[in-house]
Amino acid sequence: MERHNRCFGRVLRRLRRDMHLSQKDLAVHAGVDRTYISLLELGRRSPTLESIVALAAALKIPLSRLFAELEVEIARDVD
């Protein structure tokens, strides 16, 4: 589980930066707290389905892209 959280965090950070959004901006658009974004990006929290949907909407990407990028990141991740 921790591995998946780290991978999700890396994907989220990359997508957020690609959109030139701060953690605060993303949090506002997704309706979550900035510290939650930080913890997700650090792999210290597990995202809920509700937050995944909100984050994808805030990033203006389909869920399928988010999960596809996560799948690639998990495949790349070697402990």
C-alpha positions in Angstrom: 0.0 0.0 0.0 2.8 2.5 0.9 4.4 1.8 -2.5 1.1 2.7 -4.3 0.7 5.9 -2.1 4.3 7.0 -3.1 3.5 6.3 -6.8 0.2 8.2 -6.6 2.0 11.1 -4.9 4.6 11.3 -7.7 1.9 11.3 -10.4 -0.2 13.9 -8.6 2.9 16.2 -8.1 3.9 15.8 -11.8 0.4 16.5 -13.1 -0.1 19.5 -10.7 3.3 21.0 -11.8 2.4 20.4 -15.5 -0.7 22.5 -14.9 1.4 25.2 -13.2 -0.7 24.9 -10.0 0.5 25.4 -6.5 -0.6 22.9 -3.9 -3.0 25.6 -2.5 -4.5 26.2 -6.0 -5.1 22.5 -6.5 -6.6 22.1 -3.1 -9.0 25.0 -3.6 -10.1 23.6 -7.0 -10.5 20.1 -5.6 -12.2 21.2 -2.4 -9.6 19.7 0.0 -7.0 21.1 2.4 -3.6 22.1 1.1 -2.0 19.8 3.8 -3.9 16.9 2.3 -2.4 17.6 -1.1 1.1 17.7 0.5 0.5 14.4 2.4 -0.7 12.8 -0.8 2.3 14.0 -2.8 4.6 12.7 -0.1 2.9 9.3 -0.1 1.9 9.6 3.5 -1.9 9.4 2.9 -4.1 7.1 0.9 -6.4 9.0 -1.4 -10.1 8.3 -1.2 -12.2 7.6 -4.3 -14.0 10.9 -3.7 -10.7 12.8 -3.6 -9.3 11.0 -6.7 -12.4 12.1 -8.6 -12.1 15.7 -7.3 -8.4 15.9 -8.1 -8.9 14.6 -11.6 -11.6 17.2 -12.1 -9.4 20.0 -10.7 -6.6 18.9 -13.0 -9.0 18.9 -15.9 -8.1 15.3 -16.8 -10.2 12.2 -17.2 -9.9 9.5 -14.5 -8.6 7.2 -17.1 -5.5 9.3 -17.7 -4.8 9.6 -14.0 -5.1 5.8 -13.5 -3.0 5.2 -16.7 -0.2 7.4 -15.4 -0.4 5.7 -12.0 -0.2 2.3 -13.7 3.0 3.4 -15.5 4.5 4.9 -12.3 3.8 1.7 -10.4 5.5 -0.4 -13.1 8.5 1.9 -13.0 8.8 1.8 -9.2 11.4 -0.5 -8.0 12.2 -0.8 -4.2 
